[in-house]
């Protein structure tokens, strides 16, 4: 008969000491201190804005289909703002009682090509010829189609003053018949994303 004390013996220790844990944390901190200054946050801000504007366009298209009237999106490059207008009577004007909301791009992102060459869709921060409330605009109709084919360029503020950052440029292109939004990135040449 075995006594309870004669069970298997564990050798060594279990766990880590506080000193070992602190050494690991210090090493991780040193590696992070060298890596973080090289991390380019601006490109990710532009990428995030491109996705946000693209989602706003898709949402406006869905809204036009669901409420069965035009939804216009105006692009104000001067104020760095996009405005969504539900044109309930389809008259191409902002009337009393029509729902509107604005989306500001933020401090680091602007509408424009920057140092990148223009995409074949056209030059300028916004290539839509239609005007709504005095601004270039895109209108989604109740069948989901867009008023015209065109696009809006987004880039960083730094790319507006230097060709060194041409790869910050992005483009959201809208097809007329389907209202489909395509996302493009500039990386030495325009490449279609998603």
Secondary structure, DSSP 8 states (H G I E B T S, - for coil): ---GGGS----S--S--HHHHHHHHHHHHHHHHHHHTT--HHHHHHHHHHHHHHHHHHHHHHHHHHHTSEEEEEEETTTTEEEEEEETT-SSS--TT--EEEEE--SSEEES-TTS--BTTBSSSB----EETTEEEEEE-TTS-BSS-EEEEEEEHHHHH-GGGGGG-EEEEE-TTT--EEEEEESSSEEE--
